[in-house]
Amino acid sequence: YQIPVSAEAFDVNFDFLFPKNLDHLNYGSLKVSQTKNIQCILKNKGKYPSFFKICISQQKIAKMFNVTPNEGTIQPGGANQQINFAFSSPRLVNFNNAKGITLQITDSLTNIITAEIPLTFSAQTLYSSFTIEPLKAINFGSTPVNVCVTKQFKITNNGAFPFEYEITGKQQPVVPLEEPSKDGKKKKPPQRPSPLLKGRPRKGNEKSVVVGSFLFVPSVGTVQPRATATIDIDFNCPLPGISQLTGLIKISDTDPKL
């Protein structure tokens, strides 16, 4: 008796392509909470459709990635399936060829997993790093009324990314000096609000902010990495008395714990 027997052996053949000049998911250096996308291509070079799935083993890594689509069917004939890997971390991390992401390929005919390819990734997140000089209080000393005196402080960017700064302050009245009375005793005159400071003319489009008897120029700006911004503080008060101010400097992308 003749028993006909036939079978077909086929290979599940596919390509996973990283963008040009990348050999893994390399995001480089990012700001904390900054999002960066890497788009890869999956090609089915076999004869039959296959299923793919992106598996992330650790939950802490899964929270940093948004993969779209993370599963689906790739048709035969070398058709391209684009897969986008978006990375973002709300805290400081430093990964170098880290593991935890796997590309899983399943044969559609036998429902058998035919390949599991690890996808390594690298990423480093950073906060803005800066120094302010001088750190001590800026003292203008004793100056005549209606005379403008200028001092400076500096903001230096020690990080890898540009950051923006903005200077504000809380309005505080001039504290009048005590005046002697006719009986020889000193008395305090009633407090008067601080006059608005016009300041001296500036060139260009520099923005300034006036707080009490003090003028900050420029009050907003961008500092590039390894660069320094010099801020002028003009003091000019038409009233005799003591002027004090606590300035506030807001810098973008800084550690909230500072």
Solvent accessible surface area in square Angstrom, and as a share of the most:
residue,aa,sasa,rsa
1,Y,265,1.01
2,Q,179,0.80
3,I,143,0.72
4,P,128,0.80
5,V,133,0.77
6,S,110,0.71
7,A,105,0.81
8,E,95,0.42
9,A,107,0.83
10,F,70,0.29
11,D,106,0.55
12,V,34,0.20
13,N,61,0.31
14,F,38,0.16
15,D,47,0.24
16,F,34,0.14
17,L,76,0.38
18,F,55,0.23
19,P,44,0.27
20,K,179,0.76
21,N,142,0.73
22,L,57,0.28
23,D,116,0.60
24,H,24,0.11
25,L,0,0.00
26,N,56,0.29
27,Y,1,0.01
28,G,36,0.34
29,S,51,0.33
30,L,5,0.02
31,K,51,0.22
32,V,19,0.11
33,S,72,0.46
34,Q,72,0.32
35,T,81,0.47
36,K,81,0.34
37,N,91,0.47
38,I,8,0.04
39,Q,93,0.41
40,C,0,0.00
41,I,49,0.25
42,L,0,0.00
43,K,58,0.24
44,N,2,0.01
45,K,105,0.45
46,G,17,0.17
47,K,125,0.53
48,Y,58,0.22
49,P,43,0.27
50,S,4,0.02
51,F,87,0.36
52,F,4,0.02
53,K,95,0.40
54,I,10,0.05
55,C,40,0.24
56,I,46,0.23
57,S,94,0.61
58,Q,82,0.36
59,Q,133,0.59
60,K,116,0.49
61,I,5,0.03
62,A,40,0.31
63,K,157,0.67
64,M,9,0.04
65,F,17,0.07
66,N,93,0.48
67,V,16,0.09
68,T,70,0.41
69,P,53,0.34
70,N,78,0.40
71,E,94,0.42
72,G,29,0.28
73,T,56,0.33
74,I,3,0.02
75,Q,98,0.43
76,P,45,0.28
77,G,75,0.72
78,G,28,0.27
79,A,49,0.38
80,N,92,0.47
81,Q,46,0.20
82,Q,96,0.43
83,I,0,0.00
84,N,35,0.18
85,F,0,0.00
86,A,13,0.10
87,F,0,0.00
88,S,32,0.20
89,S,0,0.00
90,P,100,0.63
91,R,115,0.42
92,L,96,0.48
93,V,13,0.08
94,N,112,0.57
95,F,40,0.17
96,N,122,0.63
97,N,84,0.43
98,A,22,0.17
99,K,149,0.63
100,G,14,0.14
101,I,1,0.01
102,T,39,0.23
103,L,0,0.00
104,Q,34,0.15
105,I,0,0.00
106,T,19,0.11
107,D,4,0.02
108,S,34,0.22
109,L,104,0.52
110,T,76,0.44
111,N,115,0.59
112,I,106,0.54
113,I,85,0.43
114,T,63,0.37
115,A,22,0.17
116,E,102,0.46
117,I,69,0.35
118,P,85,0.53
119,L,6,0.03
120,T,34,0.20
121,F,0,0.00
122,S,12,0.08
123,A,4,0.03
124,Q,65,0.29
125,T,3,0.02
126,L,50,0.25
127,Y,53,0.20
128,S,17,0.11
129,S,49,0.32
130,F,61,0.25
131,T,63,0.37
132,I,42,0.21
133,E,100,0.45
134,P,55,0.35
135,L,162,0.81
136,K,158,0.67
137,A,94,0.73
138,I,57,0.29
139,N,113,0.58
140,F,28,0.12
141,G,52,0.50
142,S,120,0.77
143,T,38,0.22
144,P,93,0.58
145,V,68,0.39
146,N,98,0.50
147,V,68,0.39
148,C,48,0.29
149,V,41,0.23
150,T,50,0.29
151,K,78,0.33
152,Q,97,0.43
153,F,14,0.06
154,K,90,0.38
155,I,0,0.00
156,T,30,0.17
157,N,1,0.00
158,N,49,0.25
159,G,14,0.13
160,A,58,0.45
161,F,47,0.20
162,P,50,0.32
163,F,2,0.01
164,E,109,0.49
165,Y,8,0.03
166,E,75,0.34
167,I,3,0.02
168,T,58,0.34
169,G,25,0.24
170,K,151,0.64
171,Q,96,0.42
172,Q,66,0.30
173,P,62,0.39
174,V,3,0.02
175,V,70,0.40
176,P,15,0.10
177,L,98,0.49
178,E,84,0.38
179,E,90,0.40
180,P,101,0.64
181,S,32,0.21
182,K,215,0.91
183,D,107,0.55
184,G,60,0.57
185,K,144,0.61
186,K,144,0.61
187,K,118,0.50
188,K,151,0.64
189,P,31,0.19
190,P,113,0.71
191,Q,120,0.53
192,R,109,0.40
193,P,110,0.69
194,S,12,0.08
195,P,36,0.23
196,L,152,0.76
197,L,13,0.07
198,K,194,0.82
199,G,25,0.24
200,R,99,0.36
201,P,127,0.80
202,R,69,0.25
203,K,184,0.78
204,G,74,0.71
205,N,155,0.79
206,E,89,0.40
207,K,134,0.57
208,S,58,0.37
209,V,40,0.23
210,V,56,0.32
211,V,8,0.04
212,G,5,0.05
213,S,3,0.02
214,F,20,0.08
215,L,8,0.04
216,F,10,0.04
217,V,2,0.01
218,P,29,0.18
219,S,6,0.04
220,V,55,0.31
221,G,28,0.27
222,T,75,0.44
223,V,3,0.02
224,Q,96,0.43
225,P,47,0.29
226,R,185,0.67
227,A,38,0.29
228,T,66,0.38
229,A,19,0.15
230,T,57,0.33
231,I,0,0.00
232,D,23,0.12
233,I,11,0.06
234,D,0,0.00
235,F,23,0.09
236,N,35,0.18
237,C,8,0.05
238,P,57,0.36
239,L,40,0.20
240,P,76,0.48
241,G,27,0.26
242,I,90,0.46
243,S,25,0.16
244,Q,131,0.58
245,L,43,0.22
246,T,91,0.53
247,G,37,0.35
248,L,105,0.52
249,I,54,0.28
250,K,145,0.62
251,I,15,0.08
252,S,38,0.24
253,D,62,0.32
254,T,38,0.22
255,D,35,0.18
256,P,111,0.70
257,K,183,0.78
258,L,154,0.77
